[in-house]
Amino acid sequence: MLNDNVIDIAKNLMNRRSVTPEDEGCQEAMKDFLGTLGFNNETMVFDDTTNLWSRRGTEGPVFCFAGHTDVVPSGPESAWKTPPFTATEVDGYLHGRGAADMKGSLAAMLVATRKFVADYPDHKGSIAYLITSDEEGPFINGTTRVIDTLEARNEKITWCVVGEPSSTDEVGDIVKNGRRGSLTGDLTVKGIQGHVAYPHLAKNPVHCATPALTELAQSHWDNGNEFFPPTSFQISNINGGTGAGNVIPGELHVCFNFRFSTEVTDQELIKRVTTILDKHELDYDIKWTFNGQPFLTDSGPLLTATEKAIADVRGTPTILSTAGGTSDGRFIAPTGAQVIELGPVNATIHKIDECVKMSDLELLSDMYYGILVNLLA
């Protein structure tokens, strides 16, 4: 059973080796905690992924805390100063995998919720939790499947705070009020394998593809806008050849990714890429993986409540940003929900010796509490 102390709750969760998609009892512990506060808990298991939908109240508006119990692998445990799956206090910091991403946030959410329910037992609307064990993995059977289930029964989230580590130097200094879209292309350019001494009997796909890849890399996709930087195209992997120095390869494999703004759609990007590939008369196959649309919360009650809560705790305003990677917010925002991300400092996430400042978890819990008060009291 989890207790009321944010550090102890974080330790309890961090001591569980919940490497994606494993949950290792984290959600059961959260269910026990939330159950004592009057939440109705619903476990949703899809294939290898355990998800939790927990709700207190039946009326709208619905405020939701969203997050994940899974973590990335630790890497070589011998490289850690402290055991990665034994939460350890060191000079005011809590060390261990998941400290910042994002079991510390989960602990802060739970403590904030308990305090709010105690102070405002007859609060407006509903409070909900959407928790998955598939955020760090392929994100197939996690939040997106829960949202599909909720949508099918017309159960809507009004406001959502995702506990991803958004902060840069101090907790609350940055709030993510949107994220760019993500689109991945896996391109295979076909040639004819042959001996390098007889190039007229072969067709080198590297030579054929280079002008097209150069044009893609130099293309200007859009100008971005006041919330989003311009769309970015990056080649992440490229491979061709047999390993021998005297063989012209038969195929070239290229993986690239777009991080795109709201100024362009995934379909527009796909059309522009294929136009360039066709212009260079390539023989190719391409597989597209759509990772999520861009989303933006540029105004509204959630953003106002969040900015006020942070200012009340920090004494200084926060900065809004859409930089960085993707989050599960991309599955929630398309339902019409206002979505922001607020969590600890992200300097050590996914790294050896991941850690979080313990006092930051206390402050983060106060911020979450303030948001609840501003919206539902």
VOPAGU-2260 file (C-alpha; in pm, 1 decimal, decimal comma):
REM VOPAGU-2260
SITE   aa  ch    i         X         Y         Z
SITE  MET   A    0       0,0       0,0       0,0
SITE  LEU   A    1     130,4     342,5     -91,5
SITE  ASN   A    2     146,3     601,3     185,0
SITE  ASP   A    3      95,1     979,9     171,0
SITE  ASN   A    4     459,1    1086,4     125,3
SITE  VAL   A    5     559,0    1177,2    -228,9
SITE  ILE   A    6     915,6    1050,3    -187,7
SITE  ASP   A    7     806,3     718,5     -38,2
SITE  ILE   A    8     550,5     667,9    -315,6
SITE  ALA   A    9     812,8     744,8    -580,8
SITE  LYS   A   10    1050,7     496,7    -420,2
SITE  ASN   A   11     784,5     227,2    -408,3
SITE  LEU   A   12     715,7     265,0    -779,5
SITE  MET   A   13    1082,8     297,5    -877,0
SITE  ASN   A   14    1174,5     -23,0    -693,2
SITE  ARG   A   15     958,4    -215,9    -938,9
SITE  ARG   A   16    1148,7    -328,6   -1251,2
SITE  SER   A   17     875,5    -222,8   -1492,6
SITE  VAL   A   18    1073,6    -219,1   -1816,7
SITE  THR   A   19     829,3    -162,9   -2103,5
SITE  PRO   A   20     576,6    -315,3   -2148,7
SITE  GLU   A   21     589,3    -463,3   -1798,0
SITE  ASP   A   22     403,8    -290,3   -1515,7
SITE  GLU   A   23     524,8    -504,5   -1222,0
SITE  GLY   A   24     234,6    -410,7    -996,9
SITE  CYS   A   25     271,9     -33,3   -1020,7
SITE  GLN   A   26     -83,8      13,2   -1139,2
SITE  GLU   A   27    -221,7    -220,9    -872,5
SITE  ALA   A   28     -52,1      -5,8    -609,0
SITE  MET   A   29    -199,7     306,3    -766,7
SITE  LYS   A   30    -544,4     143,6    -780,7
SITE  ASP   A   31    -530,4      67,1    -408,5
SITE  PHE   A   32    -433,2     427,0    -335,1
SITE  LEU   A   33    -700,3     578,8    -559,5
SITE  GLY   A   34    -965,0     335,6    -440,0
SITE  THR   A   35    -941,2     480,4     -88,8
SITE  LEU   A   36   -1021,9     821,2    -241,3
SITE  GLY   A   37   -1342,9     707,0    -405,4
SITE  PHE   A   38   -1208,6     633,7    -753,1
SITE  ASN   A   39   -1359,2     358,6    -964,6
SITE  ASN   A   40   -1072,7     159,7   -1118,0
SITE  GLU   A   41   -1086,7     -12,1   -1455,5
SITE  THR   A   42    -795,8    -220,7   -1579,0
SITE  MET   A   43    -771,0    -250,6   -1956,4
SITE  VAL   A   44    -531,2    -516,3   -2085,0
SITE  PHE   A   45    -452,8    -515,3   -2455,2
SITE  ASP   A   46    -213,3    -792,5   -2561,9
SITE  ASP   A   47     110,6    -732,2   -2367,2
SITE  THR   A   48      10,3    -396,8   -2218,0
SITE  THR   A   49    -163,2    -314,8   -1890,1
SITE  ASN   A   50    -357,3      10,8   -1870,4
SITE  LEU   A   51    -553,1     182,7   -1596,1
SITE  TRP   A   52    -854,8     409,3   -1631,9
SITE  SER   A   53    -956,5     541,0   -1291,5
SITE  ARG   A   54   -1224,9     800,0   -1230,5
SITE  ARG   A   55   -1377,0     981,4    -934,9
SITE  GLY   A   56   -1713,2    1132,3   -1025,9
SITE  THR   A   57   -1960,5    1082,4   -1306,9
SITE  GLU   A   58   -2017,4    1435,3   -1429,1
SITE  GLY   A   59   -1816,1    1670,3   -1648,8
SITE  PRO   A   60   -1586,3    1845,4   -1686,3
SITE  VAL   A   61   -1331,2    1563,5   -1661,7
SITE  PHE   A   62    -979,6    1650,0   -1548,3
SITE  CYS   A   63    -730,1    1371,6   -1625,6
SITE  PHE   A   64    -377,5    1296,4   -1509,6
SITE  ALA   A   65    -204,0    1088,2   -1780,9
SITE  GLY   A   66     121,5     899,9   -1752,3
SITE  HIS   A   67     303,6     570,2   -1773,2
SITE  THR   A   68     446,7     313,3   -1535,3
SITE  ASP   A   69     689,3     157,4   -1783,8
SITE  VAL   A   70    1051,6     267,5   -1808,2
SITE  VAL   A   71    1332,7     219,4   -2057,3
SITE  PRO   A   72    1598,4     -45,4   -1986,4
SITE  SER   A   73    1872,6      55,3   -1745,6
SITE  GLY   A   74    2165,8     -30,4   -1968,8
SITE  PRO   A   75    2465,4    -189,4   -1792,8
SITE  GLU   A   76    2379,0    -184,7   -1423,6
SITE  SER   A   77    2748,4    -185,0   -1336,8
SITE  ALA   A   78    2774,2     162,0   -1491,4
SITE  TRP   A   79    2529,9     307,4   -1238,2
SITE  LYS   A   80    2651,1     467,7    -916,5
SITE  THR   A   81    2349,1     320,2    -740,4
SITE  PRO   A   82    2136,3      17,9    -838,2
SITE  PRO   A   83    1895,4     137,4   -1109,3
SITE  PHE   A   84    1594,1     -42,6    -964,1
SITE  THR   A   85    1660,6      43,7    -601,5
SITE  ALA   A   86    1553,7     403,0    -540,3
SITE  THR   A   87    1837,9     569,5    -350,7
SITE  GLU   A   88    1869,3     912,3    -189,9
SITE  VAL   A   89    2197,8    1089,6    -267,9
SITE  ASP   A   90    2260,6    1451,7    -164,2
SITE  GLY   A   91    1900,2    1560,7    -197,5
SITE  TYR   A   92    1836,6    1366,1    -517,8
SITE  LEU   A   93    1642,7    1046,2    -573,3
SITE  HIS   A   94    1838,5     814,4    -802,7
SITE  GLY   A   95    1700,9     525,8   -1007,6
SITE  ARG   A   96    1535,6     440,4   -1336,5
SITE  GLY   A   97    1204,2     622,7   -1366,4
SITE  ALA   A   98    1289,9     894,9   -1114,6
SITE  ALA   A   99    1219,3    1169,6   -1368,1
SITE  ASP   A  100    1047,8     969,6   -1643,3
SITE  MET   A  101     801,7     937,3   -1490,0
SITE  LYS   A  102     738,1     765,6   -1160,3
SITE  GLY   A  103     823,0    1083,2    -971,6
SITE  SER   A  104     539,0    1256,0   -1156,1
SITE  LEU   A  105     299,0     973,5   -1072,6
SITE  ALA   A  106     383,2    1009,0    -705,2
SITE  ALA   A  107     327,0    1384,9    -721,8
SITE  MET   A  108      -9,3    1332,8    -892,9
SITE  LEU   A  109    -127,7    1089,0    -625,7
SITE  VAL   A  110     -29,5    1312,5    -335,9
SITE  ALA   A  111    -187,3    1616,8    -500,5
SITE  THR   A  112    -507,7    1422,9    -559,9
SITE  ARG   A  113    -530,7    1299,6    -202,3
SITE  LYS   A  114    -485,6    1653,1     -68,3
SITE  PHE   A  115    -739,1    1797,7    -311,4
SITE  VAL   A  116   -1005,3    1535,2    -235,2
SITE  ALA   A  117    -953,8    1591,4     137,8
SITE  ASP   A  118    -986,8    1967,9      97,1
SITE  TYR   A  119   -1267,5    1960,1    -162,1
SITE  PRO   A  120   -1461,9    1633,9    -122,5
SITE  ASP   A  121   -1755,9    1776,7    -317,6
SITE  HIS   A  122   -1547,9    1916,2    -603,7
SITE  LYS   A  123   -1692,7    1993,9    -944,1
SITE  GLY   A  124   -1679,9    1743,9   -1228,0
SITE  SER   A  125   -1457,6    1437,7   -1223,8
SITE  ILE   A  126   -1091,3    1351,8   -1171,6
SITE  ALA   A  127    -944,9    1069,8   -1380,2
SITE  TYR   A  128    -618,8     882,8   -1432,4
SITE  LEU   A  129    -510,7     733,3   -1765,1
SITE  ILE   A  130    -200,3     522,4   -1701,0
SITE  THR   A  131     -26,5     284,8   -1942,6
SITE  SER   A  132     271,6      48,7   -1946,2
SITE  ASP   A  133     338,8     104,8   -2317,1
SITE  GLU   A  134     459,8     465,0   -2351,5
SITE  GLU   A  135     829,1     378,7   -2385,8
SITE  GLY   A  136     758,4      92,1   -2625,5
SITE  PRO   A  137     576,1      65,9   -2957,5
SITE  PHE   A  138     277,0     264,5   -2821,2
SITE  ILE   A  139      31,8      28,2   -2992,6
SITE  ASN   A  140    -162,4    -117,9   -2700,4
SITE  GLY   A  141    -141,6     165,6   -2451,0
SITE  THR   A  142    -299,4     510,1   -2434,2
SITE  THR   A  143    -425,5     497,7   -2791,8
SITE  ARG   A  144    -628,6     180,7   -2718,5
SITE  VAL   A  145    -769,9     327,8   -2398,0
SITE  ILE   A  146    -875,1     641,4   -2584,9
SITE  ASP   A  147   -1042,3     425,3   -2851,1
SITE  THR   A  148   -1237,1     251,1   -2574,4
SITE  LEU   A  149   -1340,3     577,9   -2410,9
SITE  GLU   A  150   -1441,8     729,5   -2742,7
SITE  ALA   A  151   -1654,9     423,9   -2826,1
SITE  ARG   A  152   -1860,8     484,2   -2513,2
SITE  ASN   A  153   -1854,9     864,6   -2553,7
SITE  GLU   A  154   -1654,5     920,5   -2236,5
SITE  LYS   A  155   -1468,6    1246,0   -2293,4
SITE  ILE   A  156   -1166,7    1405,1   -2126,2
SITE  THR   A  157   -1196,9    1782,6   -2094,0
SITE  TRP   A  158    -853,1    1873,1   -1958,7
SITE  CYS   A  159    -542,0    1655,4   -1940,3
SITE  VAL   A  160    -207,2    1703,1   -1767,5
SITE  VAL   A  161      58,0    1458,6   -1890,9
SITE  GLY   A  162     336,1    1410,3   -1637,3
SITE  GLU   A  163     623,0    1392,1   -1885,4
SITE  PRO   A  164     943,8    1564,2   -1767,5
SITE  SER   A  165     894,2    1902,5   -1932,3
SITE  SER   A  166    1121,1    2119,6   -1718,7
SITE  THR   A  167    1470,2    2228,3   -1822,9
SITE  ASP   A  168    1654,0    2390,7   -1531,3
SITE  GLU   A  169    1394,8    2415,0   -1253,1
SITE  VAL   A  170    1067,0    2235,4   -1204,5
SITE  GLY   A  171     786,6    2426,2   -1374,2
SITE  ASP   A  172    1009,7    2653,3   -1581,8
SITE  ILE   A  173     876,9    2496,7   -1903,5
SITE  VAL   A  174     530,2    2368,8   -1988,6
SITE  LYS   A  175     474,0    2181,3   -2311,9
SITE  ASN   A  176     150,4    2315,5   -2454,9
SITE  GLY   A  177     182,9    2116,0   -2776,1
SITE  ARG   A  178     403,0    1878,7   -2969,7
SITE  ARG   A  179     509,0    1844,0   -3329,0
SITE  GLY   A  180     375,7    1561,0   -3543,0
SITE  SER   A  181     598,1    1267,3   -3631,5
SITE  LEU   A  182     613,7    1072,9   -3958,2
SITE  THR   A  183     872,4     806,8   -4044,4
SITE  GLY   A  184     960,7     680,8   -4390,9
SITE  ASP   A  185    1144,2     352,5   -4458,0
SITE  LEU   A  186    1272,3     376,8   -4814,4
SITE  THR   A  187    1421,6      95,7   -5022,5
SITE  VAL   A  188    1584,3     203,5   -5347,6
SITE  LYS   A  189    1635,1     -87,2   -5589,7
SITE  GLY   A  190    1935,4    -134,6   -5812,9
SITE  ILE   A  191    2120,5    -423,4   -5972,4
SITE  GLN   A  192    2405,1    -588,6   -5781,6
SITE  GLY   A  193    2728,0    -642,9   -5971,0
SITE  HIS   A  194    3105,7    -624,6   -5980,1
SITE  VAL   A  195    3254,7    -279,2   -5933,0
SITE  ALA   A  196    3482,9    -342,9   -6230,6
SITE  TYR   A  197    3180,3    -386,9   -6458,6
SITE  PRO   A  198    2948,2     -98,7   -6364,5
SITE  HIS   A  199    2773,7    -115,0   -6702,3
SITE  LEU   A  200    2633,0    -452,8   -6597,3
SITE  ALA   A  201    2498,3    -320,4   -6266,4
SITE  LYS   A  202    2289,6     -32,7   -6132,9
SITE  ASN   A  203    2413,2     137,6   -5818,7
SITE  PRO   A  204    2115,5     243,6   -5599,6
SITE  VAL   A  205    2340,3     466,4   -5386,9
SITE  HIS   A  206    2435,8     673,2   -5689,8
SITE  CYS   A  207    2075,2     679,7   -5811,1
SITE  ALA   A  208    1933,8     790,7   -5474,8
SITE  THR   A  209    2191,1    1052,1   -5378,3
SITE  PRO   A  210    2043,4    1343,0   -5580,9
SITE  ALA   A  211    1696,0    1271,0   -5446,4
SITE  LEU   A  212    1817,7    1244,2   -5087,5
SITE  THR   A  213    2009,2    1568,5   -5130,7
SITE  GLU   A  214    1696,6    1742,6   -5256,2
SITE  LEU   A  215    1492,3    1606,5   -4964,8
SITE  ALA   A  216    1752,9    1721,3   -4714,0
SITE  GLN   A  217    1766,7    2069,6   -4866,7
SITE  SER   A  218    1392,5    2114,8   -4913,2
SITE  HIS   A  219    1205,3    2384,3   -4722,9
SITE  TRP   A  220     885,6    2228,5   -4591,0
SITE  ASP   A  221     722,6    2523,7   -4414,0
SITE  ASN   A  222     801,5    2831,3   -4203,7
SITE  GLY   A  223     646,9    2705,1   -3881,8
SITE  ASN   A  224     444,0    2955,5   -3681,5
SITE  GLU   A  225     445,1    3135,7   -3347,9
SITE  PHE   A  226     407,4    2805,6   -3163,0
SITE  PHE   A  227     603,1    2560,3   -3379,7
SITE  PRO   A  228     945,8    2571,4   -3546,4
SITE  PRO   A  229     965,4    2485,4   -3917,1
SITE  THR   A  230     914,3    2122,6   -4011,5
SITE  SER   A  231    1234,3    1916,9   -3991,3
SITE  PHE   A  232    1347,0    1632,1   -4219,3
SITE  GLN   A  233    1626,1    1409,3   -4087,5
SITE  ILE   A  234    1782,3    1089,5   -4220,3
SITE  SER   A  235    1832,3     861,7   -3921,0
SITE  ASN   A  236    1965,6     541,6   -4081,0
SITE  ILE   A  237    2117,8     453,4   -4417,3
SITE  ASN   A  238    2254,1     119,1   -4527,0
SITE  GLY   A  239    2364,2     -46,0   -4849,6
SITE  GLY   A  240    2615,5    -300,4   -4971,1
SITE  THR   A  241    2734,7    -647,0   -4881,3
SITE  GLY   A  242    3037,8    -540,0   -4683,9
SITE  ALA   A  243    3269,3    -627,6   -4968,0
SITE  GLY   A  244    3465,7    -351,7   -5138,4
SITE  ASN   A  245    3423,4    -491,5   -5486,8
SITE  VAL   A  246    3045,6    -538,0   -5500,8
SITE  ILE   A  247    2794,8    -278,9   -5621,5
SITE  PRO   A  248    2494,4    -307,9   -5388,4
SITE  GLY   A  249    2156,5    -421,1   -5512,7
SITE  GLU   A  250    1954,8    -214,1   -5267,1
SITE  LEU   A  251    1985,6      97,0   -5053,3
SITE  HIS   A  252    1783,3     129,6   -4733,8
SITE  VAL   A  253    1713,1     474,2   -4590,4
SITE  CYS   A  254    1510,7     560,4   -4280,8
SITE  PHE   A  255    1407,5     922,5   -4229,9
SITE  ASN   A  256    1174,3    1115,7   -4003,3
SITE  PHE   A  257     969,9    1433,3   -4020,6
SITE  ARG   A  258     887,6    1636,3   -3710,6
SITE  PHE   A  259     620,6    1861,3   -3850,3
SITE  SER   A  260     425,2    2167,1   -3749,8
SITE  THR   A  261      57,8    2247,7   -3783,9
SITE  GLU   A  262     141,4    2426,8   -4110,6
SITE  VAL   A  263     155,0    2097,9   -4302,3
SITE  THR   A  264     -17,6    1758,3   -4288,1
SITE  ASP   A  265     130,2    1410,5   -4303,3
SITE  GLN   A  266     -42,7    1351,6   -4637,5
SITE  GLU   A  267     111,0    1666,5   -4784,4
SITE  LEU   A  268     455,3    1551,1   -4672,1
SITE  ILE   A  269     403,2    1206,8   -4822,7
SITE  LYS   A  270     294,4    1360,1   -5153,7
SITE  ARG   A  271     595,7    1592,7   -5169,3
SITE  VAL   A  272     840,9    1310,5   -5091,1
SITE  THR   A  273     698,8    1076,8   -5354,4
SITE  THR   A  274     700,3    1358,4   -5609,5
SITE  ILE   A  275    1072,6    1410,5   -5551,3
SITE  LEU   A  276    1148,6    1037,4   -5564,9
SITE  ASP   A  277     949,6     998,1   -5885,4
SITE  LYS   A  278    1114,0    1303,8   -6041,7
SITE  HIS   A  279    1452,0    1131,6   -6002,5
SITE  GLU   A  280    1309,9     816,4   -6167,0
SITE  LEU   A  281    1396,2     587,2   -5878,2
SITE  ASP   A  282    1280,7     227,6   -5854,6
SITE  TYR   A  283    1172,3     217,8   -5493,6
SITE  ASP   A  284     939,8      93,3   -5222,7
SITE  ILE   A  285     849,7     304,7   -4922,9
SITE  LYS   A  286     671,8     223,2   -4598,0
SITE  TRP   A  287     524,1     504,1   -4391,6
SITE  THR   A  288     476,6     496,0   -4014,5
SITE  PHE   A  289     254,6     768,7   -3877,6
SITE  ASN   A  290     347,9     841,0   -3515,8
SITE  GLY   A  291     104,4    1121,0   -3437,6
SITE  GLN   A  292     -41,2    1452,9   -3544,1
SITE  PRO   A  293      83,3    1781,1   -3397,3
SITE  PHE   A  294    -133,9    1920,9   -3121,8
SITE  LEU   A  295    -156,7    2258,5   -2953,3
SITE  THR   A  296    -331,1    2406,2   -2650,2
SITE  ASP   A  297    -280,0    2776,6   -2708,5
SITE  SER   A  298    -547,4    2909,3   -2472,0
SITE  GLY   A  299    -829,6    2801,0   -2244,4
SITE  PRO   A  300    -902,4    2709,6   -1881,8
SITE  LEU   A  301    -634,5    2439,5   -1853,9
SITE  LEU   A  302    -350,9    2664,4   -1965,5
SITE  THR   A  303    -473,9    2948,6   -1745,3
SITE  ALA   A  304    -503,0    2716,6   -1443,1
SITE  THR   A  305    -158,4    2570,1   -1504,7
SITE  GLU   A  306      17,0    2903,4   -1545,7
SITE  LYS   A  307    -144,7    3034,8   -1225,7
SITE  ALA   A  308     -56,5    2722,3   -1026,4
SITE  ILE   A  309     306,7    2736,8   -1134,2
SITE  ALA   A  310     334,6    3108,9   -1062,3
SITE  ASP   A  311     183,4    3056,5    -716,1
SITE  VAL   A  312     442,4    2787,3    -634,8
SITE  ARG   A  313     749,0    2922,3    -815,8
SITE  GLY   A  314     684,9    3292,9    -781,9
SITE  THR   A  315     784,3    3333,1   -1146,2
SITE  PRO   A  316     597,2    3260,1   -1470,4
SITE  THR   A  317     649,5    2952,2   -1682,1
SITE  ILE   A  318     748,8    2941,4   -2049,0
SITE  LEU   A  319     534,8    2762,4   -2306,8
SITE  SER   A  320     709,7    2534,0   -2554,0
SITE  THR   A  321     632,1    2274,4   -2821,3
SITE  ALA   A  322     993,9    2155,4   -2858,8
SITE  GLY   A  323    1113,7    1801,7   -2802,9
SITE  GLY   A  324     979,1    1463,1   -2899,9
SITE  THR   A  325     632,3    1313,5   -2889,9
SITE  SER   A  326     421,3    1205,1   -2593,4
SITE  ASP   A  327      95,5    1020,7   -2538,2
SITE  GLY   A  328     -72,1    1359,8   -2541,9
SITE  ARG   A  329     -89,8    1313,3   -2918,3
SITE  PHE   A  330    -350,8    1040,6   -2870,0
SITE  ILE   A  331    -561,0    1243,3   -2625,4
SITE  ALA   A  332    -568,0    1585,4   -2794,2
SITE  PRO   A  333    -752,9    1470,6   -3111,9
SITE  THR   A  334   -1058,4    1387,8   -2897,7
SITE  GLY   A  335   -1100,4    1759,8   -2831,7
SITE  ALA   A  336    -927,7    1764,7   -2493,3
SITE  GLN   A  337    -702,4    2049,2   -2387,9
SITE  VAL   A  338    -361,9    1891,5   -2316,1
SITE  ILE   A  339     -42,5    2016,5   -2153,7
SITE  GLU   A  340     269,8    1844,5   -2020,3
SITE  LEU   A  341     417,8    1935,1   -1683,0
SITE  GLY   A  342     680,3    1731,7   -1503,9
SITE  PRO   A  343    1031,0    1728,3   -1352,0
SITE  VAL   A  344    1360,8    1842,9   -1499,3
SITE  ASN   A  345    1447,6    1623,4   -1797,3
SITE  ALA   A  346    1829,3    1645,0   -1785,2
SITE  THR   A  347    1884,4    1278,5   -1689,4
SITE  ILE   A  348    1592,9    1096,3   -1851,2
SITE  HIS   A  349    1688,2     767,9   -2025,6
SITE  LYS   A  350    2046,2     815,7   -1901,0
SITE  ILE   A  351    2270,6     620,6   -1667,1
SITE  ASP   A  352    2215,8     754,8   -1312,6
SITE  GLU   A  353    1874,1     904,5   -1384,4
SITE  CYS   A  354    1770,1    1117,4   -1089,6
SITE  VAL   A  355    1531,4    1385,5    -970,6
SITE  LYS   A  356    1565,1    1650,3    -702,3
SITE  MET   A  357    1347,1    1535,9    -415,3
SITE  SER   A  358    1230,5    1887,2    -330,2
SITE  ASP   A  359    1117,2    1921,8    -693,0
SITE  LEU   A  360     869,7    1638,9    -645,2
SITE  GLU   A  361     719,2    1825,4    -351,1
SITE  LEU   A  362     692,3    2140,5    -563,6
SITE  LEU   A  363     547,4    1946,6    -855,9
SITE  SER   A  364     281,2    1799,0    -629,7
SITE  ASP   A  365     192,5    2151,2    -512,6
SITE  MET   A  366     160,0    2259,8    -877,6
SITE  TYR   A  367     -67,6    1966,5    -960,6
SITE  TYR   A  368    -277,1    2048,1    -653,3
SITE  GLY   A  369    -303,3    2409,4    -764,0
SITE  ILE   A  370    -425,4    2308,1   -1108,3
SITE  LEU   A  371    -696,7    2091,9    -952,8
SITE  VAL   A  372    -804,3    2378,6    -726,8
SITE  ASN   A  373    -810,8    2626,7   -1014,3
SITE  LEU   A  374   -1027,6    2399,6   -1229,5
SITE  LEU   A  375   -1248,5    2195,3    -998,9
SITE  ALA   A  376   -1275,1    2364,5    -657,9
